[in-house]
Amino acid sequence: MSAGRRIVLASGNTGKLAELEALLGPWIERLIPQSFYFVPEADETGTTFIENAIIKARNAAEHTGLPSIADDSGLVIPALDGAPGVRSARWAGDGADDAANNGQLVDSLLDLDAHERRAHYRCALVYLRHSNDPAPLIAQGVWQGEVVETAAGNQGFGYDPHFYVPEHQSTAAELGPELKNTISHRAQALKALRAQLEQEWRAL
């Protein structure tokens, strides 16, 4: 990445911002949250994570004139036809907080048998060179687990206290950030996006 390159992070979610800052490591001094430029939140009208990530990245690029990175992610429960999916942040209604969304999750689990509680987190990351970029860079990551009724852990955010990771015998909220930032859906997507960016910038 060339010196002085500025990129806007199209996110208003402080939890996501903190995770991406940690995952970007030495890049962070060149990553600027969209709030610095008073960019309004985008209207997430897409039906997929990729569509919403593109919408958010384009919104940030349009308002700042800078390249942008946007993340859209959420919890997917196949037995619930993919819910909460792209509505993960507002499953309990517009403006819902984590507590309300987790309450909605627990209520939904009452109708599911144990074998139906498989779930995964999915993340889509998009990089736009400018607002009219016809060929955005897109990367995705998937983190497999299952949802549990009893919350555990106080790290992370969103559904993390109810997202159980069998191989680590703990919820995502019980994992330390150093471990989580190597195995999460967002970590996987960022690793893939970084590889694309580095390949492109080496060719410049």
C-alpha positions, 0 to 999 in steps of 0.5 A: 500500500503506497504511503499517504493512501487514504481509504474510507471505512463505510461503517457506523457500527463501532463493534465492526469498526473495532474488529476491522481496525484490529484486523487491518493492523499496520494499515489502520493509520490510513483507514478513516471511518466515514464518521470523520467526513460526516457521511450519512448512513446508507439505506441498506436495500439489498437482499444479499450481504454483497449488495448491501456492502456495495451500497454502503461502499458506494455511499461512502465514496460518493460523499468523500471522493475517496476509495472505500471499504465496506463490510456487511455481515450477519448470522445465518440460520438455515433452519429459519430460511437464512434468518436473520441474514441481512436483517441481523442488525435489525431483526427485532425491528428498526433501531433494535439493540443487541439485547432485543435482537438476541431476545428475538434469537432465543424466541426463535430457537424454541421452535428448533430441534437441537440438530436444526440449530446449526448456524454460520456468520457470513461476511462480505467485504467490498472495496471500491476505487471510486463511486462509479467503480464497475469492478469492485473487489469482493471477498467473503468469509464464513464462520461455522457454529451453532446457536445456543439459548444461554448467553455466555461471554462478554466480548464481541458484540451482536449475537456473539454470546449465543454463537457457539464454536464447537472446536473451541468449546465456547461462544464467540463472546468467550473468545479473546480478540486475538484468537477471534481475529484469526478465525472469524468470518470477518478475518477470513474475508479481510485476508482474502480482500487484502490479497486482492488489494496487494496484487492490484497495488503491486501492478500499479 
